Amino acid sequence: MQPQFFNVINDELRGSEKSHTVTNPRTEDELWACPVATNEDFEDAVAAAQKAFLTWGKSTVAERQTTLVKMAEVIKEHAGELADILSKETGKSAILAGIDVQASIAQCLYYSKTALEDEVQYEDEHQRVVATHVPLGVVAAIAPWNFPMILSNLKVVSSLITGNCVIVKPSPFTPYAVMKWCELSRGILPPGVFQVLNGGADLGALMTLHPGIAKISFTGTIATGKRVMAACAKTLKKVTLELAGNDACIVCPDADLDKTIPSVASGGFFNAGQVCVASKRIYVHESIYDEFLDRLVAEVEKSYSVQEDANAPSVFGPLDNKMQFDVVKGIIEDCRTNGYNIVKGGSTATASKTGKGFWLEPTIVSKPPEDSWLVKEEQFGPILPILSWSDEDDVIRRSNLANAGLGASVYSKDLAQAERIARRLESGSVWINQFERPNFGAFFGGMKDSGFGGEMGKQGLLSYSYTQALHFPK
C-alpha cells in the first residue's frame, strides 16, 4: 500500500490540487505524490496557530514537558515507518535513517527535562529584579534536507517547550518523514500548535514576510539566509540562522594518528560529507603529512565504499538530490581541470554499479591551492582537501575564513596546545580530539557568515522567548 502525505492544518489533513514527487537519491526511483500548500493553506495555518497561542502560550512548563514525552513516544512507536520513509527520500542507509529518527526521540526527551526558569538578576536592600521568559507567538521553522527529522524536530521542540506554536516547512527535497511525523502527532497538542506545510522557496518567502509570524528559524545556505534576514527586518521578526560551515580541522604534529585518522575520516565522509559541521578543510602538520595522507586514503577505502543496498551497514551514502550532485561534480571537475593532485577518487560518473543514483566515490585532494574552489567554498559532499602547515599563526589565519565560522576541530596529545589553538579559531563550536557532532545540551551557533544567533541547550531556548524583567521593591 502506497503511503499518503498531507499538509496538517489545525489538526486536519489537507491535500492539494498541486503536488510534486521526490526522487530516491539511491536509485533515482520516483517516490510518492506530496501536496503543495497553497497561499490559503498558509493563511489558515497562521490563523490556527494564532488562535491556539492564546491558550498554549499560557500553558505551564510542566504541561509542555509532558507533551514532549508523549511526542517522543509517538516517534518511538512509529520509528520503523518514519525511518523507512526517510531512507527513501534522502537515500540514507537504514543505519543513517535510524540515527535521524532516534536522535529526534532523544531531543524530545532532553527538552522534556530542560526549560528556561525564572532567575534573580539583581538584588539589594531596595529591590529585587527577576527575569522571566515569555513566548514569542508563532514560529516558522524552515528546515534543510540533510537531516530532515533531527533539524526540524530541534526547532519544533524548542518552540513548544517555550510556549510557542510552530509551523514547519520541510525541504521540498525531503518532505515526507516530517509530514508523516506531524500527522502522527495529532491529538497530543491542541489543534494549531504544531502544523506542517510542504512548499518551496515561495512558501518560505511568505513566512518571512507575514506579520502573524513572530520568529523564523532557518537552516540553509548563506545566500538564502541573508534574504531571509532582510525579509524578516520588514516586520522586525526574531530570526535564527544556521548557515554554511566550511569547517577547518587542524592536525598537530603530535596527534595520535591511530585515533585521529578514523575520526577525521568520519568527520569528512559521514553521510557523504553532507553535515553542516563536517570536517571540510584538513590542515595537517608538514612533519606528518605524508603518513597522514597515506593512512587516511587507506581508512577511507576500508570504511567508506559505496553500498547500494540500503540495509548494508554503512554511514556513507549518495548525494541527497540532483542539484547537490551537480554542485559536487563541478568541484571535482574544477580540480581535474586545474591539475590538482587527486590521490583518491575523482570520477564524476555515478559510482553505482547500476548506473543509477546520485553516488560519488569518496575523493581526496592533496594540497590544492588556498584560493581553489574546493578550499574557499563549502563542498557539502564527499571530496576532501588535505593541506599542510608548519606555523601555528599561519594555519590559524588560513583556517579563519570570512565564510567559515560554524565548527572546527583540533587534534593534539597536548591538550593545552589544542585548547590554545581552539580559542583562536573564529568558530561557534570547536571539537578537540574528536570529529564534529553537535550536542543537544550545548549551544550551537555560527560566527561571521555561518549564522545569526543559535539553538540547542538551555541557552538556545532564549532565542524562542522574550526576557521580561520584573522589578520588585523591598
C-alpha positions in Angstrom: 0.0 0.0 0.0 1.4 3.4 -1.0 1.8 5.9 1.9 -0.1 9.1 1.7 1.0 12.5 2.8 -0.8 15.6 3.8 -0.3 19.2 5.0 -1.5 19.3 8.6 -3.5 22.5 9.4 -5.3 22.8 12.7 -5.0 19.0 13.1 -6.8 18.5 9.8 -5.2 16.5 7.0 -5.3 18.6 3.8 -4.4 17.7 0.3 -3.9 20.0 -2.7 -4.7 20.2 -6.3 -0.9 20.7 -6.9 1.6 18.0 -5.8 5.1 17.0 -6.5 7.2 13.9 -6.2 10.7 13.3 -4.8 13.4 11.2 -6.4 15.1 8.5 -4.3 18.8 9.6 -4.4 20.0 6.0 -4.0 18.1 4.6 -7.0 16.5 7.6 -8.9 13.1 5.9 -8.5 10.2 8.4 -8.2 8.6 8.3 -4.8 5.1 9.5 -3.7 2.9 12.4 -4.6 3.2 15.1 -2.0 0.6 18.0 -1.8 2.0 21.5 -2.1 0.4 24.0 0.3 -1.5 26.9 -1.2 -1.4 30.5 0.0 -4.9 29.8 1.5 -3.4 26.8 3.4 -0.7 29.1 4.7 -3.1 31.8 5.9 -5.3 29.1 7.5 -2.3 27.7 9.3 -1.2 31.1 10.6 -4.7 31.9 11.8 -5.0 28.5 13.6 -1.6 29.0 15.3 -2.5 32.5 16.4 -5.8 31.2 17.9 -4.0 28.2 19.6 -1.4 30.5 21.0 -4.0 32.3 23.2 -4.1 29.2 25.4 -0.9 27.3 24.6 1.2 30.4 25.4 -0.3 30.3 28.9 0.4 26.6 29.5 2.8 25.6 32.3 6.3 24.3 31.7 5.3 21.0 33.3 2.4 20.7 30.8 4.8 21.3 27.9 7.3 18.8 29.2 4.7 16.1 29.5 3.7 16.8 25.9 7.3 16.4 24.7 7.4 13.0 26.4 4.3 12.0 24.5 5.8 13.2 21.2 8.9 11.1 21.9 6.6 8.1 22.5 4.8 8.6 19.1 8.1 8.8 17.2 9.4 5.7 19.1 6.2 3.8 18.3 6.4 4.7 14.6 10.2 4.7 14.3 10.4 1.9 11.7 7.8 3.6 9.5 9.5 7.0 9.7 13.0 5.6 9.2 11.9 3.7 6.1 10.3 6.8 4.6 13.3 8.9 5.5 15.7 6.4 4.0 13.9 6.5 0.7 13.6 10.3 0.4 17.2 11.0 1.5 19.0 7.9 0.1 20.4 7.3 3.6 21.2 3.7 4.7 18.9 2.1 7.2 21.5 2.9 9.9 21.7 6.6 9.0 17.9 6.9 8.7 17.6 5.3 12.1 20.1 7.8 13.6 17.9 10.7 12.3 14.8 9.2 13.9 16.4 8.1 17.2 18.1 11.5 17.7 14.7 13.1 17.3 13.4 11.0 20.2 16.4 12.0 22.3 15.8 15.6 21.5 12.2 15.4 22.7 13.3 13.8 25.9 16.2 16.2 26.5 13.9 19.2 26.3 11.3 17.5 28.4 13.8 18.0 31.2 15.3 21.3 30.1 13.4 24.6 30.2 14.0 28.2 31.0 13.4 29.2 34.6 12.9 32.4 36.4 16.1 33.8 37.9 17.0 36.7 40.1 19.1 39.1 38.0 19.7 41.7 40.7 19.0 42.1 44.4 19.9 44.7 47.1 18.3 46.2 50.1 16.0 48.3 47.9 14.8 46.0 45.1 14.8 42.5 43.6 14.7 42.0 39.8 13.5 38.7 38.4 13.9 37.6 34.8 11.1 35.6 33.4 10.7 34.2 29.8 7.7 34.9 27.7 6.9 33.0 24.4 7.1 34.9 21.2 3.9 33.6 19.4 4.0 31.7 16.1 7.4 30.3 15.0 8.0 29.3 11.4 10.7 26.5 11.1 12.3 26.3 7.7 14.3 23.1 7.7 17.0 21.6 5.3 17.3 18.3 3.5 20.4 16.7 5.0 18.9 15.6 8.4 15.1 16.2 7.9 13.8 14.9 11.2 16.6 16.0 13.5 16.8 19.6 12.3 13.0 20.0 12.0 12.5 18.4 15.4 15.0 20.7 17.1 13.1 23.8 16.0 9.7 22.2 16.9 10.6 21.1 20.4 12.5 24.4 21.1 9.3 26.2 20.1 6.9 24.0 22.1 8.9 24.0 25.4 9.0 27.8 25.4 5.2 28.0 24.8 5.2 28.9 21.1 3.1 27.5 18.3 5.1 26.2 15.3 4.6 25.8 11.6 7.2 23.6 9.9 8.3 23.9 6.3 10.5 20.9 5.4 12.7 21.0 2.4 10.8 20.1 -0.8 13.7 17.6 -1.4 12.7 15.7 1.8 9.1 16.5 2.9 7.8 13.0 3.6 9.0 11.9 7.0 8.4 15.4 8.6 4.9 15.5 7.2 4.1 12.0 8.5 5.6 12.8 11.9 3.3 15.8 12.2 0.3 13.7 11.1 1.1 11.0 13.7 1.4 13.6 16.4 -2.1 14.9 16.1 -4.1 14.8 19.3 -1.1 15.3 21.5 -1.2 19.1 21.3 -4.2 21.4 20.9 -5.1 22.0 17.2 -3.0 24.7 15.6 0.0 24.3 18.0 2.1 22.1 15.7 1.4 22.2 11.9 3.3 21.3 8.7 3.2 22.8 5.2 5.0 21.5 2.2 6.3 24.0 -0.3 9.3 25.6 -1.9 11.0 29.0 -1.8 7.8 30.9 -2.4 6.2 29.5 0.8 9.4 30.3 2.7 9.2 33.9 1.4 5.6 34.2 2.6 6.6 33.0 6.0 9.4 35.6 6.3 7.0 38.5 5.4 3.8 37.5 7.3 3.1 39.8 10.3 1.4 37.0 12.1 4.7 35.1 12.5 6.9 36.2 15.3 10.1 34.3 14.5 11.9 32.4 11.7 14.3 29.6 12.5 16.1 28.8 9.2 18.9 26.3 8.4 20.4 26.5 4.9 22.8 28.4 2.7 24.4 31.8 3.4 22.9 33.4 0.3 19.3 32.3 1.3 19.9 33.2 4.9 20.8 36.8 4.0 17.5 37.0 2.0 15.6 35.6 5.0 17.1 38.1 7.4 16.4 41.0 5.0 12.7 40.0 4.7 12.3 39.5 8.4 13.5 43.0 9.0 10.4 44.4 7.4 8.2 43.1 10.3 11.0 43.1 12.9 10.7 39.3 13.3 13.1 37.4 15.6 15.4 35.3 13.4 17.9 32.5 13.9 20.1 31.5 11.0 22.3 28.4 10.9 24.3 28.7 7.7 27.2 27.2 5.9 30.3 25.9 7.7 33.4 25.1 5.6 34.9 23.9 8.8 38.6 23.7 9.4 40.3 20.7 11.0 43.9 21.2 12.3 46.1 18.2 12.9 49.1 18.9 15.1 52.5 17.1 14.7 51.9 15.1 18.0 48.4 13.9 17.1 47.7 10.3 17.9 47.2 9.1 14.3 45.7 5.7 15.3 42.7 7.7 16.7 42.9 10.8 14.6 42.7 9.1 11.2 39.4 7.3 11.7 38.0 10.4 13.4 38.9 12.7 10.5 37.6 10.2 8.0 34.3 10.2 9.9 34.3 13.9 10.1 34.7 14.3 6.4 32.7 11.4 4.9 29.9 10.6 7.3 26.7 11.0 5.3 28.9 11.7 2.3 30.1 14.9 3.8 26.5 16.3 4.0 26.8 17.6 7.5 26.8 21.3 8.5 29.8 20.8 10.7 31.6 18.2 8.6 35.4 18.5 8.5 35.8 20.3 5.2 39.4 21.6 5.2 42.0 19.4 6.8 45.3 21.1 7.8 48.0 18.6 8.6 51.4 19.5 10.0 54.1 19.0 7.3 56.1 16.7 9.6 53.4 14.0 9.5 51.7 15.0 6.2 52.8 12.0 4.0 52.0 9.4 6.6 48.7 11.0 7.4 47.6 11.2 3.8 48.6 7.5 3.1 46.7 6.3 6.2 43.7 8.5 5.5 43.3 7.1 2.0 43.6 3.5 3.3 41.0 4.3 6.0 38.5 5.8 3.5 38.9 2.8 1.1 38.2 0.5 4.0 35.3 2.2 5.6 33.6 4.5 3.1 32.8 2.5 0.0 29.6 2.7 -2.0 27.0 0.3 -0.6 24.0 0.2 -2.9 21.9 -2.0 -0.6 20.2 0.4 1.9 20.3 -2.3 4.5 24.0 -2.8 4.3 25.9 -1.4 7.4 27.2 1.9 6.1 27.3 5.6 7.1 28.2 6.6 3.6 25.6 7.4 1.0 24.6 9.2 -2.2 24.2 13.0 -2.5 20.7 13.9 -1.4 19.5 15.5 -4.7 20.5 16.1 -8.3 21.2 19.8 -7.6 23.8 19.0 -4.9 25.2 16.1 -7.0 25.9 18.5 -9.8 27.5 21.1 -7.5 30.0 18.5 -6.1 30.7 17.1 -9.6 31.5 20.7 -10.6 34.0 21.0 -7.8 35.7 17.7 -8.8 35.8 18.8 -12.4 37.4 22.1 -11.4 40.1 20.1 -9.5 40.8 18.0 -12.6 40.8 20.9 -15.0 43.4 22.7 -12.8 45.6 19.7 -12.4 45.3 19.3 -8.6 46.7 16.1 -7.1 43.7 13.8 -6.7 45.0 10.9 -4.7 41.7 9.1 -4.2 38.6 9.0 -6.3 38.0 11.9 -8.7 35.4 10.4 -11.0 32.2 12.4 -11.8 30.3 9.4 -13.0 27.8 7.8 -10.7 29.7 5.3 -8.5 26.8 2.8 -8.5 27.1 -0.5 -10.4 23.6 0.1 -11.8 24.4 3.5 -13.2 21.6 4.9 -11.2 21.6 7.2 -8.1 23.5 10.4 -7.1 26.6 8.5 -6.0 30.1 9.9 -6.0 33.0 8.0 -4.7 35.0 9.4 -1.8 37.6 11.8 -3.2 40.7 13.2 -1.5 42.8 16.0 -3.0 46.3 16.7 -1.8 47.5 20.3 -1.3 45.1 22.2 -3.6 45.7 25.9 -3.7 44.3 28.0 -0.8 42.3 30.0 -3.4 40.8 27.0 -5.1 37.0 26.5 -5.2 37.4 23.3 -3.1 39.1 25.2 -0.2 37.3 28.5 -0.4 33.7 27.2 -0.5 31.8 24.6 1.4 31.7 21.5 -0.7 28.9 19.6 1.2 29.9 16.4 -0.4 32.4 13.5 -0.4 35.5 15.5 -1.5 38.1 16.5 1.0 41.2 18.8 0.6 44.3 17.8 2.7 46.5 20.8 3.2 49.8 21.2 5.1 51.0 23.7 7.6 54.2 24.4 9.6 53.5 27.7 11.5 50.7 27.9 14.1 49.9 31.6 13.4 49.7 30.9 9.7 47.4 27.8 10.0 45.0 29.7 12.3 44.9 32.6 9.8 44.2 30.2 6.9 41.5 28.5 9.0 39.7 31.7 9.9 37.9 32.3 6.6 35.2 35.0 6.5 32.6 32.5 5.3 33.6 29.8 7.8 32.6 30.1 11.4 30.3 27.2 12.3 32.5 24.4 13.6 36.2 23.4 13.7 38.3 20.6 15.2 41.9 20.3 16.6 43.9 17.1 17.2 46.8 17.1 19.6 48.0 15.0 22.5 49.0 18.3 24.2 45.6 19.4 25.5 46.9 22.9 26.4 48.1 23.4 22.9 44.8 22.1 21.4 42.9 24.5 23.7 45.1 27.4 22.8 44.5 26.8 19.1 40.8 26.2 19.6 40.3 29.5 21.4 41.9 31.4 18.5 39.6 29.8 15.9 36.7 32.0 14.8 34.1 29.3 15.1 31.0 28.8 17.1 32.0 25.3 18.2 35.4 23.6 18.4 35.9 19.9 19.0 39.2 18.7 20.5 40.4 15.2 19.5 37.0 14.2 18.1 35.1 14.8 14.9 32.4 17.5 14.8 29.0 16.5 16.1 26.6 18.9 17.9 25.4 18.0 21.4 21.8 18.6 22.4 23.0 20.2 25.6 25.5 22.7 24.1 24.6 26.0 22.5 25.2 25.8 18.7 25.6 28.9 16.5 27.9 30.3 13.9 30.3 33.2 13.8 30.6 35.6 10.8 28.8 34.3 7.7 28.0 30.9 9.3 24.9 32.2 11.1 23.0 34.6 13.3 22.1 33.6 16.8 21.9 29.9 17.7 20.0 27.0 19.1 20.4 23.9 21.3 21.0 23.7 25.0 19.2 25.9 27.6 20.8 29.0 26.1 19.3 28.2 22.7 15.8 28.5 24.2 16.4 32.2 24.8 16.0 32.8 21.1 12.5 31.5 21.3 11.5 33.8 24.1 11.3 37.4 25.3 13.1 38.0 28.5 10.9 40.1 30.8 12.4 41.8 33.8 10.1 42.1 36.9 11.2 44.8 39.3 10.0 44.3 42.9 10.5 46.8 45.7 11.6 45.8 49.1 
